[in-house]
Amino acid sequence: MKRVSYVVVFLLMMLFPTAVYGVTHARLVMDNVEVTGLDVPPIIVENRVMVPARGVFERVGGRVEWDDSNRRVTVHYGSYIIVMTINDTVAWRNGEPIFMDVPPIIHNNRTLIPLRFPAEAFGFCVDWDSTGRTAIINTNGQTWAPGPGGEHANPPPTNNNPSSNSSSVHIQAQSHPTTSINALLTPSDTGMAAYAIVASSAISDVNHFLLADNRLVVDIYNAVSNIDGPFLAYGPVSGVRSSQFSVSPDVTRVVFDLIGSAGYNISLSYDRRVVTVAFAVNNIYVTPNFNTHSDSLLIRGDILPSVRMSASYPAYLAMYVDNATINSAGVFMQGGAFVSHYEIQQRADGIVYIRMFMRDVWPSFSLSHGTDYVSVSLHGGLNGIRYDTWSRELRISRDVIPGMNIAQVRHNDEYSLNRYTIYLPIAADGLGLGTLHVGDDYINSVTVQRNGFGNAKLVFETSRIVAITIHETATEYIIRVRQPQDVHPIIIVIDPGHGGRDPGAIHHGVVEKDVVLAISHMVAEHLSRHTDIRVYMTRSADEFVELSDRTELANQMADVFVSIHANAVENRPHVSGIETWFMPNSRDNSRGFTSMQLAQIVQRHMVNATGAVDRGIKDYYDFVVLRDLTMPAVLVEVGFLTNAAEAARLATTAHQQQLARAIYEGIIEVLSTYGSRG
């Protein structure tokens, strides 16, 4: 019988080589709180503690991805990316190979990774209590108690100079006083295919890494940001943004969104005051395909060309290829269905300028692209309509839709779906039906459709949140695409906490994500009655939204940010009340009031309206959703779900309405007392 058992075990190990047999379980304590409720408990393999990757590291604000085809797990935390492969002892930290004692494994259909390696790589302090078989983690290297709601920060690692896969000059870290980042110069400023990040004094250290989605991240340590966008997108760069990534230590982060696999080089000037981010020039070739039915132009490069479109209706369609060189400049007489001829110029500023001159019929156009080319195709279907990417204006000739009353134009902003629709009070017959493919930093495409009454509707597929206005001239209707802050006097972002796969606290049958979403909708409804206020919500349904996406949305445009949560404290069912959190020592007072003043007024309104226990206002550095914001912001905790009576009240519509009304009145008092924008 024993022989049979050995054979069975041997076969199981051959069939499932990553399963662990006869495991020894371990306990895990993180920031003085034992971690429980994991899908798979921590186990000990070869004297190393193995933990479920997602269950542990997403608790501290990290992000874990699983690549099933390559059996690979990736852990993102702060400025670090660690890649590990099942049964492989070689891991990669920001492109640098690291050797582990034991490899990741699959156990009970869950990915388990060695705890110590990624934890210490992220700057955590890891300890082992052999008597209690307990692994102990402190996320900031010292013992500390977690804040409420589990919304902790991502403290930057102490090792600030990991290797990168770029061809950049090695930058040696030095010790210097805190500096200020005062300028981000674009290629139009530098006169070359490079950006320059300028500091007021010597820079201590620079770290950079390239993410899988072609985002180049540059972190400047011991540096306070005094720069603000928008910044010019140029060449292989489709977008640039900057933020104060962290304080204590101060880290300024600049992110470049790259088009494809663009080559780059990062260097630090001799006096250590200028970080230069340079990009390789793209060599392009243009191939026409003109015939009697359709016309197209193929623009191919070493990498994907950055093509911007503009139109001089009805003469020509223009294309600007950034950061590019071409040898075949000149005028080419090769007519087709729409194009009579085209010309190519090499400009001194590194732009290749292409114009396609039209015959009598003005077509619509579309863009398509592959890994190293962009194809511009012309086709009929739309009349008298064009989009100018320079001015971000859609222009419609009055010849095709005369007599339209623009006061009757209706708008539907579905910003969470990246869609904005305009309904025109006129038949679609004159415009025709079809799509204009735009592809600038704001609009991907504009499609002309019919609604149920036969009238025209314009569907804008957007790449960011926009505001759209319409006005008219003697010859055209001009639909302008703008940033929301350029149109709306006051912008408020309401953030319903948690959502989707993150339910938040669940006690006494009440789920945090549902309660706070209902309250948030009520607050937004109250605020939206004010014509000078535009409200955006970070989520309007039961969906998961990354904390970084919530703050990024707010930083684009918000005057006020309010995050709504419900509280919970284990094993203390008697605790109840309302509290409001804010970031201490807020640097941004340009709108006339601080986060602390906002917290004081909103807290007072909530307590007065509900009669709940007043737990006061509290400052806290490590709320991810507040830490990186650039406007007055608070996080309100509307009650404790661990208190049975308070949970029951929070589940009622009447109590939710009380809270929503109070939050709304607090915001209005702040705005009326201090103003909106400085």
C-alpha positions in Angstrom: 0.0 0.0 0.0 2.8 2.4 0.8 4.5 1.6 -2.5 1.2 2.5 -4.3 1.1 5.8 -2.4 4.6 6.7 -3.5 3.8 6.1 -7.1 0.6 8.2 -6.9 2.6 11.1 -5.3 5.3 10.8 -8.0 2.7 10.9 -10.8 1.0 13.9 -9.2 4.3 15.8 -9.0 5.0 15.0 -12.6 1.6 16.2 -13.7 1.5 19.2 -11.5 5.1 20.3 -10.9 4.3 23.5 -9.1 1.9 22.0 -6.5 3.3 21.9 -3.0 2.7 18.9 -0.8 2.9 18.6 2.9 2.9 22.4 3.2 3.6 24.4 6.4 1.4 27.4 6.8 2.6 30.8 8.1 1.0 33.9 9.5 1.4 37.4 7.9 1.3 40.7 9.8 1.4 43.9 7.8 1.8 47.3 9.4 0.8 45.8 12.8 -2.4 44.1 11.5 -2.6 40.4 10.7 -3.6 39.7 7.1 -6.5 37.3 6.9 -9.1 36.3 4.4 -6.6 35.5 1.6 -7.6 33.0 -1.1 -4.6 30.9 -0.2 -2.8 31.4 3.1 1.0 32.0 3.2 3.1 28.8 3.2 6.8 28.0 3.8 8.8 26.5 0.9 12.5 25.8 1.4 12.5 28.1 4.4 11.0 31.0 2.4 7.5 32.5 3.0 5.4 32.3 -0.2 2.3 34.6 -0.4 -0.5 35.2 -3.0 0.8 38.0 -5.1 -2.5 39.9 -5.7 -3.9 39.3 -2.2 -0.9 40.8 -0.5 0.6 43.6 -2.7 -2.7 45.1 -3.9 -3.5 45.7 -0.2 -0.8 48.3 -0.1 -1.7 50.1 -3.4 0.3 47.9 -5.8 -1.0 46.4 -9.0 -0.5 42.8 -10.0 -0.9 41.4 -13.5 -0.9 37.8 -14.7 0.2 36.7 -18.2 -1.3 33.2 -18.5 0.4 32.4 -21.9 3.9 33.0 -20.4 3.0 32.0 -16.8 4.4 35.4 -15.7 3.4 37.6 -12.8 4.2 41.4 -12.8 4.0 43.5 -9.6 3.8 47.3 -10.0 4.5 49.5 -6.9 5.6 53.1 -6.8 8.4 53.5 -9.5 9.2 49.8 -9.5 8.1 47.0 -11.8 9.1 43.4 -10.8 8.5 40.5 -13.3 8.6 36.9 -12.1 8.0 33.7 -14.0 6.6 30.5 -12.5 9.4 28.0 -11.6 12.1 30.5 -12.7 14.5 31.9 -10.0 15.5 34.9 -12.3 13.3 37.9 -11.7 13.5 41.3 -13.4 13.4 44.6 -11.5 12.9 47.6 -13.9 14.8 45.5 -16.6 17.6 44.4 -14.2 18.0 40.6 -13.6 17.7 39.6 -9.9 18.3 36.0 -8.6 15.9 34.6 -6.0 16.4 31.7 -3.6 13.0 30.1 -4.6 10.9 30.7 -7.7 7.2 31.6 -7.9 4.8 28.6 -7.9 1.2 27.7 -8.6 -0.5 26.3 -5.5 -4.2 25.5 -5.3 -4.7 27.4 -8.6 -3.2 30.6 -7.1 0.1 32.3 -7.9 2.4 32.4 -4.9 5.6 34.4 -4.9 8.5 34.7 -2.4 7.6 37.5 0.0 11.0 38.9 1.0 12.4 39.7 -2.5 9.6 42.0 -3.8 8.8 43.5 -0.4 12.4 44.6 0.3 12.8 45.7 -3.3 9.8 48.1 -2.6 11.6 49.5 0.4 9.5 47.6 3.0 11.0 46.2 6.2 10.6 42.4 6.4 11.1 40.4 9.6 10.5 36.8 10.7 9.2 35.6 14.1 10.2 32.0 14.3 8.2 31.3 17.5 4.9 32.3 16.0 5.9 31.3 12.4 5.0 34.9 11.4 6.3 37.1 8.6 6.2 40.8 9.5 6.1 43.6 7.0 6.3 47.3 7.7 5.6 49.3 4.5 7.7 52.3 5.5 10.5 50.5 7.2 9.2 51.1 10.7 6.2 50.2 12.9 3.1 52.2 12.3 -0.6 51.9 12.5 -2.7 51.9 9.2 -5.0 54.8 8.5 -8.8 54.3 8.0 -10.3 52.8 4.9 -7.2 50.9 3.8 -6.3 53.7 1.4 -2.6 53.8 1.9 0.1 55.5 -0.1 2.8 54.1 -2.3 6.1 55.4 -0.6 8.9 55.6 -3.2 11.7 53.0 -2.7 14.9 54.2 -1.2 17.0 52.8 -4.1 16.5 55.6 -6.6 18.8 54.6 -9.4 17.9 51.2 -10.9 19.2 50.2 -14.4 17.0 50.8 -17.4 16.7 49.3 -20.9 17.4 52.7 -22.6 20.7 53.9 -24.0 20.9 56.7 -21.5 24.1 58.1 -20.0 24.6 56.6 -16.5 23.6 59.2 -13.9 25.5 58.9 -10.6 23.4 59.8 -7.5 24.8 62.7 -5.4 23.6 64.4 -2.2 22.3 67.9 -2.8 19.7 70.2 -1.0 16.1 70.0 -2.2 15.7 71.7 -5.6 12.8 73.1 -7.5 11.7 72.0 -11.0 10.9 75.3 -12.7 10.5 74.5 -16.4 9.8 71.8 -18.9 11.1 72.9 -22.2 9.6 71.3 -25.3 11.4 70.8 -28.7 10.0 74.1 -29.9 12.0 75.7 -27.0 15.1 73.6 -27.2 15.4 73.7 -31.0 16.1 69.9 -31.2 14.1 66.7 -30.9 14.4 66.8 -27.1 12.7 67.9 -23.9 14.6 69.6 -21.1 13.5 69.5 -17.5 15.1 72.5 -15.7 15.8 72.8 -12.0 16.8 75.8 -9.9 19.9 74.0 -8.5 21.7 70.7 -8.7 19.6 67.6 -9.0 20.4 64.7 -6.6 19.2 61.8 -8.6 17.2 60.7 -11.7 15.5 57.4 -12.3 13.7 56.4 -15.5 11.9 53.3 -16.8 9.8 52.3 -19.8 6.4 50.7 -19.1 4.9 48.0 -21.4 2.4 50.5 -22.9 5.2 52.7 -24.1 5.0 55.2 -21.2 8.5 56.7 -20.4 8.6 57.6 -16.7 11.3 60.0 -15.4 11.5 60.5 -11.7 13.6 63.4 -10.3 14.4 62.9 -6.6 14.7 65.5 -3.9 12.8 67.9 -6.2 9.7 70.0 -5.7 7.6 70.6 -8.9 6.7 74.1 -9.8 5.6 73.3 -13.4 2.2 72.8 -14.9 1.0 71.7 -18.3 -0.2 71.4 -20.9 3.0 70.6 -22.7 3.5 70.3 -26.4 3.4 66.8 -27.8 6.1 66.4 -30.4 7.5 63.6 -32.7 7.2 60.2 -31.0 5.6 61.9 -27.9 1.8 61.9 -28.0 1.4 63.5 -24.5 3.5 64.9 -21.6 2.4 65.4 -18.0 4.1 66.2 -14.7 3.1 65.9 -11.1 4.5 66.0 -7.6 4.6 62.2 -7.3 5.5 62.2 -3.6 6.6 64.3 -0.6 9.0 63.2 2.1 10.9 62.4 0.0 10.1 64.9 -2.7 9.9 63.3 -6.1 8.8 65.1 -9.3 7.5 62.7 -12.0 7.4 63.5 -15.7 5.6 61.0 -18.0 6.0 60.8 -21.7 3.4 58.9 -23.7 5.3 57.5 -26.7 4.0 56.4 -30.0 5.3 52.9 -30.5 8.8 51.8 -29.6 10.5 55.2 -29.8 14.2 55.3 -29.1 15.3 57.8 -26.4 18.3 58.9 -24.4 18.3 60.6 -21.0 21.2 62.6 -19.7 22.0 65.1 -16.9 23.9 68.3 -17.6 27.4 68.9 -16.2 26.0 71.3 -13.5 23.2 68.8 -12.8 20.5 71.4 -13.4 19.0 70.1 -16.7 17.6 66.6 -17.5 17.5 66.2 -21.3 15.2 63.6 -22.8 16.1 63.2 -26.5 14.3 61.1 -29.1 15.6 59.5 -32.3 14.6 61.1 -35.6 12.2 59.1 -37.8 13.2 58.5 -41.4 9.9 58.4 -43.5 8.9 57.4 -47.0 5.7 58.4 -48.8 3.9 56.1 -51.3 0.7 57.3 -53.1 -2.1 55.1 -54.3 -4.4 57.3 -56.4 -7.0 55.9 -58.8 -10.4 56.7 -60.2 -12.3 55.3 -57.1 -10.3 56.2 -54.0 -7.1 58.0 -53.0 -4.6 57.1 -50.3 -1.2 58.1 -49.1 1.1 55.6 -47.1 3.6 57.2 -44.7 6.1 54.6 -43.5 8.9 55.2 -41.1 11.6 53.5 -38.9 9.0 53.6 -36.2 5.3 54.6 -36.2 5.1 58.2 -37.7 3.4 60.9 -35.6 0.9 62.4 -38.1 -1.2 65.5 -37.4 -4.0 66.5 -39.8 -5.3 69.9 -40.8 -7.5 71.1 -43.7 -7.7 74.3 -45.8 -11.2 73.7 -47.1 -11.8 73.3 -50.1 -8.2 73.6 -51.3 -6.0 70.9 -49.7 -5.6 68.4 -46.8 -2.4 68.9 -44.8 -0.3 66.4 -42.8 2.4 67.2 -40.4 4.8 64.4 -39.6 6.7 65.3 -36.4 10.4 64.6 -35.7 10.9 63.2 -39.2 13.2 63.5 -42.2 12.5 62.7 -45.9 14.6 62.7 -49.0 11.8 62.8 -51.6 10.7 66.4 -51.2 9.0 68.2 -54.1 5.7 68.4 -56.1 4.2 65.3 -57.6 1.5 65.4 -60.3 -0.4 62.2 -59.8 -4.1 62.8 -59.8 -6.8 60.5 -58.6 -10.5 60.4 -57.7 -10.1 63.4 -55.3 -6.5 64.6 -55.5 -5.1 66.6 -58.3 -1.5 66.6 -57.0 0.5 66.5 -53.7 3.7 68.1 -52.4 6.2 67.3 -49.7 8.4 69.7 -47.8 11.2 69.1 -45.2 10.9 71.9 -42.7 13.9 73.2 -40.6 12.0 72.4 -37.3 12.1 68.7 -38.0 8.6 68.5 -39.5 7.8 66.9 -42.8 4.9 68.8 -44.3 2.6 67.0 -46.9 -0.3 68.6 -48.7 -2.8 66.8 -50.9 -4.6 69.3 -53.2 -8.3 68.5 -54.0 -10.3 68.5 -57.2 -13.9 69.9 -57.2 -15.2 67.3 -54.7 -14.1 67.6 -51.0 -14.0 64.1 -49.4 -13.9 62.9 -45.9 -10.8 61.1 -44.7 -9.7 58.3 -42.4 -6.5 57.2 -40.8 -5.2 53.7 -40.1 -1.8 52.6 -38.8 0.4 49.6 -38.2 3.6 49.2 -36.3 5.6 51.5 -38.6 3.1 53.3 -41.0 0.1 55.6 -41.2 -2.3 55.4 -44.1 -4.5 58.4 -45.0 -7.4 57.4 -47.2 -9.9 59.8 -48.9 -13.4 58.8 -49.6 -16.8 60.4 -50.3 -19.9 60.3 -48.1 -19.7 63.5 -46.2 -20.3 67.0 -47.5 -19.1 70.4 -46.3 -17.6 69.1 -43.0 -14.0 69.1 -41.9 -12.0 68.9 -38.7 -9.0 71.1 -38.0 -6.6 69.5 -35.5 -4.7 72.7 -35.0 -7.6 74.7 -33.7 -9.6 71.6 -32.5 -12.6 72.8 -34.5 -15.2 70.9 -36.5 -16.4 73.3 -39.2 -19.7 72.7 -41.2 -20.5 74.8 -44.2 -23.8 76.7 -44.1 -24.3 75.7 -47.7 -25.1 72.1 -46.7 -27.2 72.9 -43.5 -28.6 76.4 -43.9 -30.8 78.0 -41.3 -29.9 75.8 -38.3 -30.9 77.3 -34.9 -27.8 76.6 -32.7 -29.9 77.3 -29.6 -31.7 74.1 -30.2 -28.5 71.9 -30.4 -28.5 69.3 -27.6 -25.4 67.9 -25.9 -24.9 64.5 -24.3 -21.5 64.1 -22.5 -20.8 60.4 -21.8 -17.3 61.1 -20.4 -17.0 57.8 -18.7 -17.4 56.1 -22.1 -15.0 58.6 -23.9 -18.0 59.8 -26.0 -19.6 63.2 -26.5 -22.7 63.4 -28.8 -24.2 66.6 -30.3 -27.8 66.4 -31.7 -28.4 68.9 -34.5 -32.0 70.2 -35.1 -31.7 69.6 -38.9 -32.0 66.7 -41.3 -28.8 64.6 -41.9 -29.3 64.5 -45.7 -27.2 67.5 -46.4 -24.2 66.4 -44.4 -24.3 62.8 -45.5 -23.2 59.9 -43.3 -19.7 58.8 -42.4 -16.7 59.2 -40.2 -13.9 61.7 -39.9 -10.9 60.0 -38.3 -9.0 62.7 -36.4 -6.5 61.1 -33.9 -5.3 64.2 -32.1 -4.8 64.5 -28.3 -8.5 65.2 -27.7 -10.6 63.5 -30.5 -10.2 60.1 -32.1 -13.0 60.4 -34.6 -16.3 62.2 -35.4 -19.1 60.2 -36.9 -22.2 61.7 -38.6 -25.3 59.5 -37.9 -29.1 59.8 -38.1 -31.2 59.8 -35.0 -34.6 58.3 -34.8 -36.2 61.4 -36.4 -33.8 61.6 -39.3 -31.9 64.5 -37.9 -28.1 64.6 -37.7 -26.1 63.6 -34.7 -22.3 64.0 -34.3 -20.6 61.4 -32.2 -17.2 62.4 -30.9 -15.1 59.5 -29.7 -12.6 61.2 -27.3 -9.3 60.4 -25.8 -9.9 62.6 -22.7 -12.7 64.5 -21.1 -13.7 67.5 -23.2 -16.1 70.3 -23.3 -17.8 71.2 -26.6 -19.3 74.6 -27.7 -20.9 75.7 -30.9 -21.2 79.1 -32.5 -21.8 80.4 -36.0 -20.4 82.8 -38.6 -21.8 84.1 -41.9 -20.4 81.0 -43.7 -19.9 78.2 -41.1 -21.1 76.5 -37.9 -18.0 76.1 -35.7 -18.0 73.3 -33.1 -15.1 73.8 -30.7 -13.4 71.2 -28.6 -12.0 72.6 -25.4 -10.7 71.6 -22.0 -13.5 71.6 -19.4 -11.8 74.3 -17.3 -11.8 76.7 -20.3 -15.6 76.5 -20.5 -17.0 75.8 -17.0 -16.5 78.4 -14.2 -16.5 75.8 -11.4 -15.6 72.1 -11.7 -16.2 69.6 -8.9 -15.1 66.0 -9.0 -17.1 63.6 -6.8 -15.3 60.3 -6.0 -17.5 57.3 -4.9 -14.9 55.1 -3.1 -14.2 51.5 -4.2 -16.4 49.9 -6.8 -16.4 46.8 -9.0 -14.1 44.1 -7.7 -13.3 46.3 -4.7 -16.4 46.3 -2.5 -14.8 48.2 0.4 -16.2 47.4 3.8 -19.0 44.8 4.2 -20.8 44.5 7.5 -24.4 43.8 8.6 -25.4 43.1 5.0 -24.4 46.7 3.9 -21.7 47.1 1.2 -19.6 50.3 1.2 -19.3 50.7 -2.6 -23.1 50.7 -3.0 -23.8 53.2 -0.2 -21.2 55.7 -1.3 -22.3 55.5 -4.9 -25.9 56.3 -4.0 -24.8 59.3 -1.9 -22.4 60.5 -4.6 -25.2 60.5 -7.2 -27.3 62.6 -4.9 -24.5 65.1 -4.2 -23.9 65.4 -8.0 -27.6 66.0 -8.7 -27.8 68.8 -6.1 -24.6 70.5 -7.5 -25.7 70.1 -11.2 -28.7 72.4 -10.5 -26.2 75.3 -10.5 -25.6 76.5 -14.0 -22.0 77.7 -13.2 -21.0 74.3 -11.7 -19.9 71.2 -13.8 -19.8 67.9 -11.9 -17.8 64.9 -12.9 -17.8 61.5 -11.1 -14.8 59.2 -11.0 -17.3 56.4 -11.4 -21.1 56.5 -12.0 -21.8 52.8 -11.8 -20.5 49.7 -10.0 -17.1 49.6 -11.7 -13.5 49.4 -10.6 -11.4 52.5 -11.1 -7.7 52.7 -10.2 -6.8 55.3 -7.6 -4.3 56.9 -10.0 -7.0 57.3 -12.6 -9.2 59.1 -10.1 -6.5 61.6 -9.2 -5.5 62.0 -12.8 -9.1 62.9 -13.8 -9.3 65.5 -11.0 -5.9 67.0 -11.7 -6.9 67.7 -15.3 -9.5 70.2 -14.3 -11.1 70.1 -10.8 -11.5 73.1 -8.4 -12.8 70.8 -5.6 -12.4 67.0 -5.0 -14.6 65.1 -2.6 -14.1 61.4 -2.0 -16.9 59.6 -0.2 -16.4 56.5 1.9 -17.9 54.5 4.8 -15.8 53.6 7.8 -15.1 50.3 9.5 -13.1 49.1 12.5 -12.8 45.5 13.4 -13.8 44.2 16.9 -15.1 47.6 18.0 -18.8 47.5 17.2 -19.6 50.5 19.5 -17.6 53.0 17.5 -19.7 55.4 15.4 -19.7 58.8 13.9 -18.6 61.0 11.0 -15.1 62.2 10.2 -13.4 64.1 7.4 -9.8 63.7 6.2 -7.6 66.1 4.4 -4.0 66.4 3.3 -2.0 68.5 5.8 0.2 71.3 4.7 -1.5 71.6 1.3 0.7 73.7 -1.0 -2.2 74.7 -3.2 -4.1 77.7 -2.0 -4.6 79.4 -5.4 -8.4 78.8 -5.3 -8.8 80.9 -2.2 -9.2 78.1 0.4 -7.4 75.1 1.7 -8.3 71.4 2.1 -8.5 72.0 5.9 -11.1 74.7 5.5 -13.1 72.5 3.1 -12.9 69.7 5.6 -14.0 71.9 8.5 -17.1 73.2 6.7 -18.2 69.9 5.1 -17.8 68.1 8.5 -19.9 70.7 10.3 -22.7 70.4 7.8 -22.8 66.5 8.0 -22.8 66.4 11.8 -25.5 69.1 12.1 -27.7 67.4 9.5 -27.5 63.9 10.9 -26.9 64.4 14.6 -24.1 61.8 14.3 -21.1 61.6 16.6 -18.6 64.3 15.5 -15.2 62.6 15.2 -13.7 65.8 13.8 -11.4 66.5 10.9 -8.1 64.7 10.6 -5.0 65.1 8.5 -3.2 62.2 6.9 -0.4 62.1 4.4 -0.9 58.6 3.0 -4.3 58.6 1.3 -3.3 57.8 -2.3 -6.5 59.4 -3.6 -5.6 62.7 -1.9 -1.8 62.8 -1.9 -1.2 63.7 -5.5 -4.0 66.2 -6.0 -3.4 69.8 -6.9 -6.7 71.3 -5.6 -8.5 71.4 -2.2 -9.6 67.9 -1.5 -11.2 65.9 1.3 -12.2 62.3 2.0 -15.4 62.0 4.1 -16.2 58.9 6.1 -20.0 59.0 6.5 -20.3 56.4 9.2 -19.2 53.0 10.5 -20.6 49.9 8.9 -19.2 47.9 11.8 -21.7 49.6 14.0 -25.0 47.8 13.5 -27.2 50.8 14.1 -25.2 53.1 11.9 -25.0 50.5 9.1 -28.8 50.2 9.2 -29.2 54.0 8.8 -26.6 54.2 6.0 -28.6 51.6 4.1 -31.7 53.9 4.0 -32.4 56.4 1.3 -33.5 59.0 3.8 -30.2 59.0 5.7 -28.3 59.0 2.4 -30.2 62.0 1.3 -29.4 63.8 4.6 -25.7 63.2 4.1 -25.8 64.1 0.4 -27.6 67.4 1.1 -25.1 68.2 3.9 -22.0 67.5 1.7 -23.6 69.7 -1.1 -24.3 72.5 1.3 -20.8 72.4 2.7 -19.3 72.7 -0.8 -21.6 75.6 -1.7 -20.7 77.4 1.5 -17.0 77.0 0.8 -17.4 78.3 -2.8 -19.6 81.2 -1.8 -17.2 82.2 1.1 -13.9 81.9 -0.7 -14.6 81.7 -4.4 -13.7 79.1 -7.0 -10.5 80.0 -9.0 -7.8 82.4 -8.1 
